[in-house]
Structure formats: C-alpha cells, structure tokens
Amino acid sequence: MLPTIDEIISNFELLDEWEERYRYLIELGRMMEPLPDEAHTDANKVQGCASQVWLTTDLDSAGGRPVLHLRGDSDAHIVRGLVALLISLYNGKTASEALSTDALALFKELGLQEHLTPQRSNGVRSMVERIRRDAQMALAAS
C-alpha cells in the first residue's frame, strides 16, 4: 500500500542526496498495487510519455460527487515511482478536488522539476493532464 502524500513529502525532506530520493521513488513504484495485464491497453496508455505508462481511473460516488480511484504502471522504474507519487496525490479525491490540485507545484516543492530529464517532465505533465481530463469527464457526467 502506498504512503499518503504527506508521508511521501515528509520522507523526501529526510533524504538529502538525490540518489536516495531516486531510490525512494523506485521503492514507491514497487509499493503500488499491480495493474492487471488486461489493463495494459492502448486506451489506458498515457500519450506523451517516453516510457510506457498506463493509468486507469475508476469512479465511485461520495454524496453524489464523483471520487477518483487511480491505478497505474510503467515499464521504467523511476517513472513507475512518479506514477505512484501522482496516485498518492490524486487517489480518493473528488473530481473537483482533483481539478484544483496542483501536481506540478508539488513536483517543484519536492525538487523533482529540476532533477528530472525534460522527457520525464513532459511525461509527468501528460499524466497530470490525463488525470485532469478524467476528472473533468467525471464531473460532466455527474
């Protein structure tokens, strides 16, 4: 089970070296619930990522408001950790909360923005856009 986003932020602050932070990201990826093979489809694939990334968004309702339940996977260890970080940030939020969550500000706060390659940064933006699009579609359907 993944730690909460607050636990992740706290753990990041304890790690001084970027090598340790990368190892922690990889560990987060390993903690993720495995994505079933049947979910590795073109429909779930996130476009715009250099690595292969799959995201699924399931919805349930809390007081009539759609709530996001995310799962994901990647074929690259660090990217899988980035997926885990985003899942910890967005999972269990209502669609409107997800739309007001600024993942890129969190990545900047954690220092990830300047320690990721441009390709990985673009991939993170693509994942965030996908989650936001799913949240917008959930709101429109509710």
PLY file of the C-alpha trace (Angstrom):
ply
format ascii 1.0
element vertex 142
property float x
property float y
property float z
element edge 141
property int vertex1
property int vertex2
end_header
0.00 0.00 0.00
1.25 3.46 -0.88
2.01 6.03 1.81
-0.07 9.19 1.94
1.15 12.21 0.02
2.03 13.91 3.34
4.17 10.90 4.34
5.91 10.99 0.95
6.66 14.72 1.30
7.99 14.15 4.82
10.17 11.23 3.67
11.53 13.31 0.77
12.55 16.03 3.23
14.54 13.46 5.26
16.57 12.38 2.22
19.45 14.73 1.48
21.01 13.09 -1.57
19.26 12.85 -4.92
20.49 9.30 -5.30
18.47 8.43 -2.14
15.42 10.27 -3.45
15.56 8.35 -6.73
15.81 5.08 -4.78
12.79 6.17 -2.71
10.83 6.91 -5.92
11.69 3.44 -7.22
10.55 1.96 -3.91
7.23 3.84 -4.18
6.73 2.26 -7.59
7.30 -1.17 -6.09
4.68 -0.48 -3.40
1.96 0.15 -5.98
-0.79 -2.39 -6.38
-0.03 -4.29 -9.60
-2.04 -3.26 -12.64
-3.75 -6.32 -14.15
-2.42 -7.40 -17.54
-5.78 -6.71 -19.16
-5.46 -3.02 -18.15
-2.27 -2.61 -20.25
-4.30 -1.40 -23.23
-3.89 1.40 -25.76
-6.94 3.09 -24.20
-5.20 3.25 -20.80
-1.81 4.23 -22.23
-0.76 7.81 -21.48
0.30 9.58 -24.67
3.28 11.91 -24.47
5.44 9.75 -22.22
8.80 8.48 -23.45
8.34 5.38 -21.26
5.23 3.30 -21.46
2.70 4.45 -18.85
-0.80 3.14 -18.21
-3.39 4.80 -15.97
-6.87 3.63 -15.08
-9.46 5.79 -13.37
-12.41 4.18 -11.63
-15.12 6.32 -10.10
-17.46 5.96 -7.21
-19.73 8.49 -5.62
-19.47 10.31 -2.30
-22.59 12.31 -1.62
-23.32 12.48 -5.35
-19.81 13.70 -6.18
-17.53 11.52 -8.30
-14.44 10.24 -6.46
-11.32 9.12 -8.37
-9.63 5.76 -7.78
-6.44 5.53 -9.80
-4.13 2.67 -10.66
-1.11 2.76 -12.89
2.02 1.14 -14.18
5.13 1.89 -16.21
7.89 -0.10 -17.83
10.54 2.21 -16.27
11.38 2.09 -12.54
11.66 5.82 -11.86
8.60 6.61 -13.98
6.65 3.93 -12.09
7.64 5.82 -8.91
6.38 9.07 -10.44
3.09 7.31 -11.24
2.92 6.17 -7.59
3.53 9.73 -6.42
0.67 11.03 -8.59
-1.63 8.25 -7.43
-0.87 9.15 -3.78
-1.65 12.78 -4.60
-4.93 12.23 -6.50
-6.40 8.93 -5.30
-9.60 9.27 -3.27
-10.15 12.91 -4.22
-13.41 14.11 -5.66
-13.21 15.17 -9.30
-13.46 18.85 -8.32
-10.68 18.44 -5.69
-8.52 16.74 -8.31
-9.02 19.66 -10.69
-7.88 22.13 -8.03
-4.80 20.06 -7.08
-1.53 21.40 -8.49
0.73 18.40 -9.00
3.35 20.45 -10.81
3.69 22.74 -7.77
4.26 19.64 -5.63
6.95 18.39 -8.04
8.61 21.80 -7.80
8.37 21.76 -3.98
10.00 18.30 -3.87
12.77 19.49 -6.20
11.77 16.96 -8.84
11.24 19.55 -11.54
14.95 20.36 -11.80
16.08 16.75 -11.27
14.01 15.11 -14.00
15.01 14.97 -17.63
12.88 17.12 -19.97
11.35 13.90 -21.36
10.31 12.74 -17.89
8.96 16.20 -17.04
6.86 16.11 -20.22
5.65 12.65 -19.24
4.59 13.88 -15.80
2.67 16.73 -17.44
0.97 14.19 -19.74
-0.02 12.04 -16.74
-1.41 15.06 -14.87
-3.35 16.18 -17.97
-4.81 12.68 -18.30
-5.93 12.63 -14.64
-7.42 16.13 -15.00
-9.24 15.11 -18.20
-10.71 12.05 -16.45
-11.81 14.30 -13.56
-13.44 16.77 -15.98
-15.27 13.96 -17.76
-16.47 12.57 -14.41
-17.80 16.00 -13.41
-19.53 16.48 -16.74
-21.21 13.06 -16.40
-22.41 13.66 -12.81
0 1
1 2
2 3
3 4
4 5
5 6
6 7
7 8
8 9
9 10
10 11
11 12
12 13
13 14
14 15
15 16
16 17
17 18
18 19
19 20
20 21
21 22
22 23
23 24
24 25
25 26
26 27
27 28
28 29
29 30
30 31
31 32
32 33
33 34
34 35
35 36
36 37
37 38
38 39
39 40
40 41
41 42
42 43
43 44
44 45
45 46
46 47
47 48
48 49
49 50
50 51
51 52
52 53
53 54
54 55
55 56
56 57
57 58
58 59
59 60
60 61
61 62
62 63
63 64
64 65
65 66
66 67
67 68
68 69
69 70
70 71
71 72
72 73
73 74
74 75
75 76
76 77
77 78
78 79
79 80
80 81
81 82
82 83
83 84
84 85
85 86
86 87
87 88
88 89
89 90
90 91
91 92
92 93
93 94
94 95
95 96
96 97
97 98
98 99
99 100
100 101
101 102
102 103
103 104
104 105
105 106
106 107
107 108
108 109
109 110
110 111
111 112
112 113
113 114
114 115
115 116
116 117
117 118
118 119
119 120
120 121
121 122
122 123
123 124
124 125
125 126
126 127
127 128
128 129
129 130
130 131
131 132
132 133
133 134
134 135
135 136
136 137
137 138
138 139
139 140
140 141
